[in-house]
Amino acid sequence: MGRSSLAAATGTAPAPVSKRTRPTADIDNGPVDGVVIRTEQAGDEDAIRAVNDAAFGGPVEGRIVDDLRGTDRWIEGGSLVAQADDGTIVGHLLLSEGELVAANGPIHTIWVIGPVAVEPASQRQGIGVALMRAAIALATERRQPLLILLGHAGYYPRFGFEPARALGIDPPRPWPDPNWMALRLPDWDPSLRGIARFPPAFPEA
């Protein structure tokens, strides 16, 4: 999802977004055969970097993941990989902690999706969908109120994402409404409103 480090959070940009912005590196639809979604384990780092580099055609997204790993914005269990039958990692999705700064001062922790990457030979096989579903399930289990991302307006609504500004969640930069999205989860509270901040690893956010 050229690319900005923030839009790298969610990976290929539709026309209204800057050429340096990409929502996801895999627009796919169906179920996955022979692929397991699991959390990142020690030793996966190089493979995760390689998947991101291959999916996005450069090192920006992989570097974001590396820079977040081990920081206070890293979510335990929030780095998800898609592993093929032969043990190869063919996809990756990262959840990290951002902030929602309310007008009256309070700062709430919120979860950010991205980057989302599937290596080119495995794209359009449902791996991106499986990663997204696993991320949403984890956020729901952890009682998160919402998820935010900058992404492809034709892709993420299938998961329930909608324009975030309509919910009172403003972006850190003036991104187009169709691409700046949030997903309300069961613990959503409509009083959560403010300006979103991405982790420092996203320098253009």
N, C-alpha and C positions, 0 to 999 in steps of 0.2 A: 504494500500500500503505500525524470527526477523526483524525490521524496523528502519531506521534512522529517525531523526526528520525531515530531509528535505524531504526524499521520502515520509514521512508521509504527506507531502503536497499533494500528489496525491494518496496516499494509498497503491496491491499485486505484488510483484516484479517478473518479468520474470527472467529466469535463469541467464542471463548475469549480472544482478545487484546483489549487495551484498545481503545476506540473510536478512539483516536488512533494506531492502528497499522495499517499496510496492507502486504501482501506484494508484490503487483504490480498495476499498473494495467491489465493485460490478461491475462485467462485465455482462452487460445486453444489450438488443437490442430494445425492442419494446415500444409502447405507454403505457401510464399509465391510468387506469380507477380508479376513486374515489380518486385521489390524487391531491392536489393543491400545486403548488410551490409558496412560498411567502417569504418575507424577515423576518429575525429574529425579534421577538418582546420581550419586557421586560417580563421576566418570562419563556422564552424558554431555559435559560442557562443549567439547569439541564438535560432537555430532550436532548439537543444537545450533552452534554457530554456523556450521556448514549448511544446515537446512535453511537458515535465514539468509545466508549469503547467496545460496543458489536461487531461492525463491524471489529475492528482491534485487538480485544482480549487483550486489555490493555489500560492504561491511557495516553499514550504518545500523541496521536493526540488530544484528548479532552483537554489536558493541553495546547497544542499549541494554540488552539482556545481561551481558557481562558486567556492565557498570551497576546494574541494579542488584545483582546477586551479592548477598552478604550485607546489604544495607538494611536500614529500618523500614524501607519501603517494599522489601521482598516479603511475599506472603507464603507462609509455610504451606506446601502442597499446591501452590498456585502456578507453578511452572509445569505445564502439561505437555507430554510428548505422545505422538502416535508412533507405535512400534510395529513393524511388519513381522510376519512369521519367522523370518530369518534373523530377527534381532536388530535390523536396521531401523534407525529413527528416520521417519519420512515426513513428520510434521511436528509443529511446536506452537503452543499458545502460552502467552504470559499474562498473568494477572498481577497487578501491583497496586500499592496504596497511593491514592491521590488525596486531595483535600477539597472540601467544599467550604468556601468562606462566605458566611452570611453577612448581609448588609449591616447588621447590628453587632458584628464582632465574632460570634462563635465560629469555631472551625471544626468541621466534622470529617472523619475519615471516610473516604469512598473508594471503591475499587475501579480500576482502569483496565480495560482489555487491550492487549497489544504488546508486541507484535504478534500477528497470527501468520504462520508460514507453512506451506506444504511444498516439498521439493518438486520441481517441475514434472518429472516423470510420473508422479503420483497424484497430480492435480486432477480435478473434475471426477473424483471417485468417491466423494462424500467425506473425506478426511477432515476438511475444514468444518463441516457441519458437526461431525462427531466431537471435535475439539471444542466447538462453541457450546454444544449441549453439556459437555462435561464441566466447562467453566461455569455455566449458569447453574448447574446442579450444585457445585461446590459453594458458590456465592449464596444460594438459597439455604443450604445446610448451615452455613456460617452466620445466618441471620443478617445478611447484608440487605440494605433497603433498595439499592439500585446498582446498576453497572453503567459506565459511560464509555464512549468511544467516538472516534472520528472515522467514518467509514463510508462504504459504498451504499448509496441510498436505495439501490435495487436489490441489495443482498441481505442486510441485517434486519429489516422489518419482518422477515419470515420467522425470526426468533422472538418477535414482540417488541423490538426496538422502535422508538418513535422520536420525533424531534425533541431534543432536550430543553430548548428554550421555552417551549409550551408548558413545561413542567416547572419552570422557574430556575433551571440549571443553565447558567450562562457559560460560554466557553472562555478560555483564557485569551483567545485571539478571535477576530471577527470571521469565523468560518461560516459557510452557508448552512442555513437551517436544515436542509435535507440530509446533510452529511454529519452534522453534530447531533449525536443520538444518545438516548438513555433507555434502559430497560428497567421498568418498575418490578420489583420482586415482592413476595408476600409481605415482607416487613417494611414496605414503602410507607413513608409518612409525608403527606403533602406539605407539611411545614418545612421540609428540607428544601431550602432554596438558597441560591448564592452563585458565586463564581467558582468554577472548577479550577483546580491547580493540578498539574501532572507532576510526577516525581522529577527531581533535578536531572536525572539521566536523559530526559527529553529536553534538551537545551532550548529548542525553539518553541516550547510550550509556555 
